[in-house]
């Protein structure tokens, strides 16, 4: 299973050879994660699997997997994320309005019965 994951990540990265996962201070292979911060949207990094865990003390291991993005790529990705978030907010508002209309319809129907 672990070998399959490494090969899949290597294919996604356009690499011919499987990558070696670094080992964090906890002694576990670090997890490949994706940053969605404004400074590094979509950029992958290795991080401790216990990072942020309330049960385990995190070793805070961190190492970038991807090279830094160009300023243009960062602007494009942030713009797309902003548009996606705005679309999601609009869909939620529309869904809430539909539900409100349905509740009003049910109330009217019950009043007639």
MODELLER restraints for C-alpha pairs under 7 A, 6 or more apart:
rsr = mdl.restraints
at = mdl.atoms
rsr.add(forms.Gaussian(group=physical.xy_distance, feature=features.Distance(at['CA:6:A'], at['CA:18:A']), mean=5.41, stdev=0.5))
rsr.add(forms.Gaussian(group=physical.xy_distance, feature=features.Distance(at['CA:6:A'], at['CA:19:A']), mean=6.05, stdev=0.5))
rsr.add(forms.Gaussian(group=physical.xy_distance, feature=features.Distance(at['CA:7:A'], at['CA:18:A']), mean=5.16, stdev=0.5))
rsr.add(forms.Gaussian(group=physical.xy_distance, feature=features.Distance(at['CA:10:A'], at['CA:16:A']), mean=6.52, stdev=0.5))
rsr.add(forms.Gaussian(group=physical.xy_distance, feature=features.Distance(at['CA:10:A'], at['CA:17:A']), mean=6.44, stdev=0.5))
rsr.add(forms.Gaussian(group=physical.xy_distance, feature=features.Distance(at['CA:10:A'], at['CA:18:A']), mean=5.19, stdev=0.5))
rsr.add(forms.Gaussian(group=physical.xy_distance, feature=features.Distance(at['CA:10:A'], at['CA:19:A']), mean=6.18, stdev=0.5))
rsr.add(forms.Gaussian(group=physical.xy_distance, feature=features.Distance(at['CA:21:A'], at['CA:29:A']), mean=5.77, stdev=0.5))
rsr.add(forms.Gaussian(group=physical.xy_distance, feature=features.Distance(at['CA:21:A'], at['CA:30:A']), mean=6.15, stdev=0.5))
rsr.add(forms.Gaussian(group=physical.xy_distance, feature=features.Distance(at['CA:22:A'], at['CA:29:A']), mean=5.77, stdev=0.5))
rsr.add(forms.Gaussian(group=physical.xy_distance, feature=features.Distance(at['CA:22:A'], at['CA:30:A']), mean=5.71, stdev=0.5))
rsr.add(forms.Gaussian(group=physical.xy_distance, feature=features.Distance(at['CA:23:A'], at['CA:29:A']), mean=4.38, stdev=0.5))
rsr.add(forms.Gaussian(group=physical.xy_distance, feature=features.Distance(at['CA:23:A'], at['CA:30:A']), mean=5.51, stdev=0.5))
rsr.add(forms.Gaussian(group=physical.xy_distance, feature=features.Distance(at['CA:24:A'], at['CA:30:A']), mean=5.65, stdev=0.5))
rsr.add(forms.Gaussian(group=physical.xy_distance, feature=features.Distance(at['CA:24:A'], at['CA:48:A']), mean=5.87, stdev=0.5))
rsr.add(forms.Gaussian(group=physical.xy_distance, feature=features.Distance(at['CA:24:A'], at['CA:61:A']), mean=5.52, stdev=0.5))
rsr.add(forms.Gaussian(group=physical.xy_distance, feature=features.Distance(at['CA:25:A'], at['CA:59:A']), mean=5.63, stdev=0.5))
rsr.add(forms.Gaussian(group=physical.xy_distance, feature=features.Distance(at['CA:25:A'], at['CA:61:A']), mean=6.62, stdev=0.5))
rsr.add(forms.Gaussian(group=physical.xy_distance, feature=features.Distance(at['CA:26:A'], at['CA:59:A']), mean=6.25, stdev=0.5))
rsr.add(forms.Gaussian(group=physical.xy_distance, feature=features.Distance(at['CA:30:A'], at['CA:46:A']), mean=5.63, stdev=0.5))
rsr.add(forms.Gaussian(group=physical.xy_distance, feature=features.Distance(at['CA:30:A'], at['CA:47:A']), mean=5.27, stdev=0.5))
rsr.add(forms.Gaussian(group=physical.xy_distance, feature=features.Distance(at['CA:30:A'], at['CA:48:A']), mean=4.99, stdev=0.5))
rsr.add(forms.Gaussian(group=physical.xy_distance, feature=features.Distance(at['CA:30:A'], at['CA:49:A']), mean=6.11, stdev=0.5))
rsr.add(forms.Gaussian(group=physical.xy_distance, feature=features.Distance(at['CA:31:A'], at['CA:46:A']), mean=5.37, stdev=0.5))
rsr.add(forms.Gaussian(group=physical.xy_distance, feature=features.Distance(at['CA:31:A'], at['CA:47:A']), mean=5.38, stdev=0.5))
rsr.add(forms.Gaussian(group=physical.xy_distance, feature=features.Distance(at['CA:31:A'], at['CA:48:A']), mean=6.24, stdev=0.5))
rsr.add(forms.Gaussian(group=physical.xy_distance, feature=features.Distance(at['CA:31:A'], at['CA:49:A']), mean=5.79, stdev=0.5))
rsr.add(forms.Gaussian(group=physical.xy_distance, feature=features.Distance(at['CA:32:A'], at['CA:44:A']), mean=6.67, stdev=0.5))
rsr.add(forms.Gaussian(group=physical.xy_distance, feature=features.Distance(at['CA:32:A'], at['CA:45:A']), mean=5.65, stdev=0.5))
rsr.add(forms.Gaussian(group=physical.xy_distance, feature=features.Distance(at['CA:32:A'], at['CA:46:A']), mean=4.57, stdev=0.5))
rsr.add(forms.Gaussian(group=physical.xy_distance, feature=features.Distance(at['CA:32:A'], at['CA:47:A']), mean=6.52, stdev=0.5))
rsr.add(forms.Gaussian(group=physical.xy_distance, feature=features.Distance(at['CA:33:A'], at['CA:44:A']), mean=5.55, stdev=0.5))
rsr.add(forms.Gaussian(group=physical.xy_distance, feature=features.Distance(at['CA:33:A'], at['CA:45:A']), mean=5.40, stdev=0.5))
rsr.add(forms.Gaussian(group=physical.xy_distance, feature=features.Distance(at['CA:33:A'], at['CA:46:A']), mean=6.05, stdev=0.5))
rsr.add(forms.Gaussian(group=physical.xy_distance, feature=features.Distance(at['CA:33:A'], at['CA:47:A']), mean=6.82, stdev=0.5))
rsr.add(forms.Gaussian(group=physical.xy_distance, feature=features.Distance(at['CA:34:A'], at['CA:42:A']), mean=5.72, stdev=0.5))
rsr.add(forms.Gaussian(group=physical.xy_distance, feature=features.Distance(at['CA:34:A'], at['CA:43:A']), mean=5.66, stdev=0.5))
rsr.add(forms.Gaussian(group=physical.xy_distance, feature=features.Distance(at['CA:34:A'], at['CA:44:A']), mean=4.39, stdev=0.5))
rsr.add(forms.Gaussian(group=physical.xy_distance, feature=features.Distance(at['CA:34:A'], at['CA:45:A']), mean=6.22, stdev=0.5))
rsr.add(forms.Gaussian(group=physical.xy_distance, feature=features.Distance(at['CA:35:A'], at['CA:41:A']), mean=5.62, stdev=0.5))
rsr.add(forms.Gaussian(group=physical.xy_distance, feature=features.Distance(at['CA:35:A'], at['CA:42:A']), mean=5.48, stdev=0.5))
rsr.add(forms.Gaussian(group=physical.xy_distance, feature=features.Distance(at['CA:35:A'], at['CA:43:A']), mean=5.39, stdev=0.5))
rsr.add(forms.Gaussian(group=physical.xy_distance, feature=features.Distance(at['CA:35:A'], at['CA:44:A']), mean=6.10, stdev=0.5))
rsr.add(forms.Gaussian(group=physical.xy_distance, feature=features.Distance(at['CA:36:A'], at['CA:42:A']), mean=5.66, stdev=0.5))
rsr.add(forms.Gaussian(group=physical.xy_distance, feature=features.Distance(at['CA:38:A'], at['CA:78:A']), mean=6.89, stdev=0.5))
rsr.add(forms.Gaussian(group=physical.xy_distance, feature=features.Distance(at['CA:41:A'], at['CA:74:A']), mean=6.70, stdev=0.5))
rsr.add(forms.Gaussian(group=physical.xy_distance, feature=features.Distance(at['CA:41:A'], at['CA:77:A']), mean=6.76, stdev=0.5))
rsr.add(forms.Gaussian(group=physical.xy_distance, feature=features.Distance(at['CA:41:A'], at['CA:78:A']), mean=6.97, stdev=0.5))
rsr.add(forms.Gaussian(group=physical.xy_distance, feature=features.Distance(at['CA:43:A'], at['CA:66:A']), mean=5.98, stdev=0.5))
rsr.add(forms.Gaussian(group=physical.xy_distance, feature=features.Distance(at['CA:44:A'], at['CA:64:A']), mean=6.49, stdev=0.5))
rsr.add(forms.Gaussian(group=physical.xy_distance, feature=features.Distance(at['CA:44:A'], at['CA:65:A']), mean=5.44, stdev=0.5))
rsr.add(forms.Gaussian(group=physical.xy_distance, feature=features.Distance(at['CA:44:A'], at['CA:66:A']), mean=5.47, stdev=0.5))
rsr.add(forms.Gaussian(group=physical.xy_distance, feature=features.Distance(at['CA:45:A'], at['CA:63:A']), mean=5.69, stdev=0.5))
rsr.add(forms.Gaussian(group=physical.xy_distance, feature=features.Distance(at['CA:45:A'], at['CA:64:A']), mean=4.17, stdev=0.5))
rsr.add(forms.Gaussian(group=physical.xy_distance, feature=features.Distance(at['CA:45:A'], at['CA:65:A']), mean=4.59, stdev=0.5))
rsr.add(forms.Gaussian(group=physical.xy_distance, feature=features.Distance(at['CA:45:A'], at['CA:66:A']), mean=6.71, stdev=0.5))
rsr.add(forms.Gaussian(group=physical.xy_distance, feature=features.Distance(at['CA:46:A'], at['CA:62:A']), mean=5.67, stdev=0.5))
rsr.add(forms.Gaussian(group=physical.xy_distance, feature=features.Distance(at['CA:46:A'], at['CA:63:A']), mean=5.10, stdev=0.5))
rsr.add(forms.Gaussian(group=physical.xy_distance, feature=features.Distance(at['CA:46:A'], at['CA:64:A']), mean=6.07, stdev=0.5))
rsr.add(forms.Gaussian(group=physical.xy_distance, feature=features.Distance(at['CA:46:A'], at['CA:65:A']), mean=6.33, stdev=0.5))
rsr.add(forms.Gaussian(group=physical.xy_distance, feature=features.Distance(at['CA:47:A'], at['CA:61:A']), mean=5.43, stdev=0.5))
rsr.add(forms.Gaussian(group=physical.xy_distance, feature=features.Distance(at['CA:47:A'], at['CA:62:A']), mean=4.69, stdev=0.5))
rsr.add(forms.Gaussian(group=physical.xy_distance, feature=features.Distance(at['CA:47:A'], at['CA:63:A']), mean=6.66, stdev=0.5))
rsr.add(forms.Gaussian(group=physical.xy_distance, feature=features.Distance(at['CA:48:A'], at['CA:59:A']), mean=6.73, stdev=0.5))
rsr.add(forms.Gaussian(group=physical.xy_distance, feature=features.Distance(at['CA:48:A'], at['CA:60:A']), mean=6.11, stdev=0.5))
rsr.add(forms.Gaussian(group=physical.xy_distance, feature=features.Distance(at['CA:48:A'], at['CA:61:A']), mean=5.11, stdev=0.5))
rsr.add(forms.Gaussian(group=physical.xy_distance, feature=features.Distance(at['CA:48:A'], at['CA:62:A']), mean=6.86, stdev=0.5))
rsr.add(forms.Gaussian(group=physical.xy_distance, feature=features.Distance(at['CA:50:A'], at['CA:56:A']), mean=6.17, stdev=0.5))
rsr.add(forms.Gaussian(group=physical.xy_distance, feature=features.Distance(at['CA:50:A'], at['CA:58:A']), mean=5.12, stdev=0.5))
rsr.add(forms.Gaussian(group=physical.xy_distance, feature=features.Distance(at['CA:51:A'], at['CA:58:A']), mean=4.83, stdev=0.5))
rsr.add(forms.Gaussian(group=physical.xy_distance, feature=features.Distance(at['CA:51:A'], at['CA:60:A']), mean=5.90, stdev=0.5))
rsr.add(forms.Gaussian(group=physical.xy_distance, feature=features.Distance(at['CA:52:A'], at['CA:58:A']), mean=6.65, stdev=0.5))
